[in-house]
Amino acid sequence: MPNPSDATFMPPRDTLEAPNGQTLSLCPTAVMGIINVTPDSFSDGGRYTTPEQASARAATLRAAGAAIVDIGGESTRPGATPVSTDEELARVMPVIERIRHDQPDLMLSLDTSNPVVMQAGLDVGVAMINDVRGLEAPGALEVIAATGALVCVMHHQGEPAVMQAAPSYVDIVSDIRDYLRQRVEACVAAGIPAQQIVVDPGFGFGKRLSHNLSLLGAVDDMSVAGCPVLMGVSRKSMFAKLYERDTPEARLNGSLGAAFWAASRGVGIIRAHDVQQTADMVTLAYALAH
């Protein structure tokens, strides 16, 4: 765990406040439900592509314990190909607008690296931008700084189409923590307050199984400048590789074990497909700690 006597250590914040007035409590750990409005996402692609389907799913996730719902219109699974701005907008905007209409008080996150899509989502009430490319796209920092939105910056190595080809690190934990620190510093320099930032080590994004396990073991050491950590390992192939069987049960078991571990270590947000089960792990971890 981080050493509180280290002068550079700041305890992670336990609340996030969006510019639209919504507040997300991170103690106990918040569960972020997932809705992929894509035809090709690895777990739920093609299931929630219409506004009606997505809104109903959002209501289900909320009832199961999701404090925030993350909507994505471009698959970032290994081997995925990019989509155009127009296509991404066409996928996500009707869904966001429908959910905002049906459930105006539900906190929404938009999973995108495209500044045009970011702005469009924020304009209709999205509270957080979840960017797997760490706000590296030209104009991304400026959009967040101008709107005051919450933002999650994630580590990645390479692009989805090739990121698993040959990932390499000197020291996986320190390398990724250094990257996250650099991105937080870039955000702050661009005018984004540190209290609006969440960091994500990017499990599976240019990482082998050994890398992912090392990161999971040190997940509580990923916070920089008091920024809470978001963990996204839900149903990922790292568990199929770990258990040497690629079944839904193997992926779920790994996801829930990781959720319990992360919640026990003070991770702020867990991004999950299986919200009810993940919320149960969070409840147990919190009860044991208190």
N, C-alpha and C positions, 0 to 999 in steps of 0.2 A: 504494500500500500504506500501511497505518497507519505513522505515524512513531514509532519506539520512543523517541525523545527527548521525545515528548509525555507530560506527567505523568499524563494520563488513560488512557494506553494500557497494557493488560495483555495479554501474549501469551495466546492462547487455550489452554485446558487441553487436554492430549493424552490424558486418560483420563476416563471417567465411571464412577462406582461406584453401583450401584443398592442399595437397602436389602435386597434379597433375596440380596446377596452377588455378583451378577453384575457383571462389569467389561467395559466397552466401550473398546477402544483406538482412538484417532482418528489414529494415526500409524503407517502410512499411513492416509489417509482411509477411514473405514468406509462400507460400502455397506449401505443399508437397503432390503430388499425390500418389495414392496407386495402386500397381499392385500385387495381390496375385496369384502366380502361383501354386496354391494348388487346390485339389478337394473339400476341406471341409471348407474353410474360410467362416465366417458367412454371408458376404455380396456379395462377387464376386467370391467365390470358383468355379473353373471349367470353368470360362469364358475366361481366358487369359493364358492358359497353354502351348500353342505352341509359339515358338519364333516369328512367324509371327503375331499372335494375340497380343502378348505382345508389340511388337515394334509398331504396329499400335495404340494400346492403349496409349503407351507412347507419341506418336506424338499428339494424341487427347488431352491428359492431358496438354501437354506443350502449345498447342494452346489455351487452356482454361485458362491458367494462372499459371500452376505449374512451380515453379522455380527449383524444385528438385523432382525426382520420387523415391519412396521407393518400392523395390522389395522383396517379402517374399516367401519362399518355405516351411514354416512350420506353420500351423495354431496355433494361440495362443488363440483362443476363449475359453470360459469356457467349460470344458469337453473334450478339444482336447487331443489327444495322440501324443507323440513324434514320429519323423521320424528318420531313420538312417542317418548318414553322407552321405553315398552314394546316398540315395534317395534325400536328400536336394540338394546335388550338381547337380544331374541329372535334377532337376527341375529348379534351378536358373541359372546355368552357361550358357546353350545355350541361354537363354533369355537375360542375361546381355551382352553376346558377340554380339548378333544380334542388340540390341539397341545401343551398342557402335559403331557398324559398320554403322548402319543407321543414327544415330544422335550423332556423336562423341563429340559434345560440350554440350550435355544434362547432367546435374549433376545427378548422381545416388547415391542412398542410398541402402544398403543391410540390410534387417531386419533378423538378425540371432543372436543366442547365441553361435554358434559353432565356435571355433577358427579355425578349418580347413576350414570351409566355408568362414569365414571372410578373411583368407589369400588368398583363391582362388579368391574371388571377388575383393579384393584390387589389386591383381596381374594383373587383366585385366581392371583396371581403375575406380573401384567404389571409390567415394569420401568420403562417410560416412558409418559407421557401426551403425545401430540402434538396440540396444540390450535390449530386454525387461527384461533381468535378470541382468542388471547393470554390465556387465563384471565380473561376479562372477565365471564363468567356469574356471577351471585350464587352464592357457595358454592364456586366452583372453586379459588380460592386456598387456602381453608381445607382442602379435601380433600388437596391436594398437601402443604401444610405439616404436616398431621397424619400423613401416611404416609411422608414423606421420599422420595417417588418422584422419579425423573428427570422432567423436563418440558421440552418444546419449546414456546416461545411464538412465535407467528407474527404478522406484520403482515397486516392486511386492511383494505380500504376498502369499506364496505358489506357487505351480505349476498349470498350466492351468487345469489339470484334476480335481483338488480339490480346486482351489483357492477361489471359491465362497461358500464353505461349511460353514465356520464360521469365516469370517474376523473380527478382533478385534484390537482396538487401544486405547491408553490412551487419546491422543489428536491428531487427524488425521493430522492436518496441521503441528504441530511441529514435530510429529513422522516422517512424510515423509520428511520434510525439513532436519531433522537430518540425515536420511538415505542418502539423496542425498549429503549432505555435506561430510559424511563419504566416500561415493563412489568417489566423486571428490578428496578428500584427498588421497584415495588409488590410483587413477589414476595418480595424480601428483607425488606421491612417487614412482610409477613404471616408471616414465619418460615421461608421457603424459602431454604436456603443457596444462594449464588450458584454454588457448584461443582456443583449439581444441575441447572442451567439451560442450555438450548441455545436459540439464537435463529434465526429463519427470516425472511428478508425478504419471503416470500410472493409469489413470482413468479406472475403471472396473477390474483391476487386483488385486483381493482380496479386493474389496470395495463394500459396500452396497450403496444404493441410497443416504442415508444421508451422507455417507463419500464422495461420488462423488460431491454432491452439496457443501459441505464445501470446498472441494479442488477447485472447480470451482470459488467459491467466493473469494478465496485467491490465485488464480493462479499466480498473479503478485508477490506474496511473496515466490515463489518457487525457484527463482534464487539464486544461491550461488556462491561466488567467481567470480562474473561477468559472469557466464555461462548463456547463453540464455535459455529460457524455450521452450520446444516443447509440444504442447497439442494435444492429440489424443482422440477425443470423437465422431468421425464421425459415424453416424448411430447406436450408441450403445444402448443397452437395457435400460440404465438409463433413456432415454427419454420416452420409452414405459411405464416404471414404473411410471415416473413422471406424464405423461398425462393420465395414466390408459387406454391406447389403443395402441396396438402394430400394427401400420400401417406404411407404408413407409413415409407417410406425417408427422406423429408424430415424427418419428426419424429424418427426414430431418429438420423439423422446429426447433427441439431442437439443432441439430448440427449447424445450421446457427445462431441461437440466441447465442449459446456459442461462435461461431467464432467471431461474432461482439463484444461480451463482451471481449474476450481474446485479439483481436486486439486493442480494446480501452484501454486495460490495459498494452499494451506493450509486449505481448507474441511474441517471435521471429519467431516461426514456427507453423503452424497449419497443421496437417496431415488430409487429407480429401479424401473421395471418390468423392464427388460432387464439383469438383474443380472450375468450372465457378461460381457457386452460392457462394462458399466460398470466392473466389477472389472478388466478388462484395461486400460482407460484409466487407472485409478488405479495399477496396477502400472507402466505405462510412465512416468507422471508422476513417481512416486516414484523409479524407477530413474534417470531423467534428472537428478533433483535431488540424487541421492546417488552 
